[in-house]
Amino acid sequence: MDLLPASILLQLDYVKDVCIEFLKRQLNLSNCLGIKEFSDFYNCTELFSSAEEYIKTHFLKFMETDEFLSLSSEEVINLISCNDINVPFEEKIFECVITWVKHELDCRYDNLPKLMEHVRLSLAPQEYISLKVDEEPLIKNNPKCKDFVNEALNFHIVKKHRHIPMPQTIRNSPRQTGLKFLLAMCDSSGMGNCYTSCFYGVGVINDRIYAVGGDIIGDSQLTSAEVFDVSVQEWRMLPNMSTGRMNLGVGVLNNLLYVVGGYKYPFALKSVECYDPILNIWIPVTQMSTNRRGPGIGVLDGVIYAIGGDCQEYDNSLYLKSVEAYSPITKVWTSIANMHLCRSDPRVVTFNENNLRYDFTLFSTENDLSVGQLLICVHSNLKEISM
């Protein structure tokens, strides 16, 4: 590493750049802190940023090293206060703080309140806060830390029992990164036991996965719903829907889980209801104008789109090309332009490009999947293009 300061002193930019690129490739858990301090001393901002990013990206491993335990309280605070630190659950931040303090308890205990101020306890499950955080001796004996615990517990109580917007503070604001999951669900799951069977709907709100409705055997459509809490790896049951349904559409808007249409023997459904996680209740929603089994659901600019499906009665199916849109402001479903082709169980995805918002509907039951077309909604104007 002697070559880098020499190249800086002699203003040999090419040599300096080569040295920086080399050190960036050598970053690992044993040297990332040393390289960060080295680059800070020599004012190498690019290398400093790379080392800092490496630490944040590999934080779960870094917190297990002696280098982490050697950090000053200011350095720990700078690290755990980052929005983009890569942790799957806020519990890990709490645990690393306790580990750091206990490493040199006599001289670090007084820093605990300053550190806990940057732990976003409200993001941890209520059970974890009660059983782990509140029972930690270092927390129990510190009045300021107890205030943070009570704040987090009150947050969960208000969130659960009061239908009001939550006041946003740094300690209940989700971090920008964390582990991301691609989840494949079936009737036999490795994530604990989910009791909903096949043809159910799935939605995600605040890192919780909802499985709704479905069918067990033959003509037994379920009213049940359940939620998987990623942080504790457990399923729990929710209140039942008012109507059993399978092949339903699911969309999330304004932190409400909408279930749209579906099938209950012997008819396709036009009914709609939504689940409020705060009140823990199902709320009736205005029904659609058309019965839809297997509609594609897209959410775009505060509007829910129910796309295609079929209006099955007994053993007869009529595939649909119609589309309707629901606004929670007007609480009305409005028919919009038909697709060119009938589609049942279409796949719908929404994304942004160049400040335009698109809702893509892919595939059709009546057509070869390799052909297909795209249904595009641009600023709520529906049109269809070839794929």
Buried (B, 14 or more C-beta within 10 A) or exposed (E): BEEBBEBBEEEBEEBBEBBBEEBBEEBEBEBBBEBBEBBBEBEBEEBBEBBBBBBBBBBBEBBEBEBBBEBEBEBBBEBBBBEEBBBBBBBBBBBBBBEBBEEEEEEBBEBBBEBBBBBBBBBBBBEBBBEBBBEBEBBEEBEEBBEBBEBBBEBBEEBEEEEEEEEEEEBBEEBEBBEEEEEEBEEEBEBEEBEBBEBBBBBBBEBBBBBBBBBBEEEEBBBBBBBBBBBBEBBEEBEEBEBBBBBBBBBBBEEBBBBBBBBBEEEBBBBBBBBBBBEEEBEEBBBBBBBBBBBBBBBBEEBBBBBBBBBBEEEEBBBBBBBBBBBBEEEEBEEBBBBEBBBBBBBBEBEEEEEEBBBBBBBBBEEEEEEBBBBBBEEBEBEBEEE
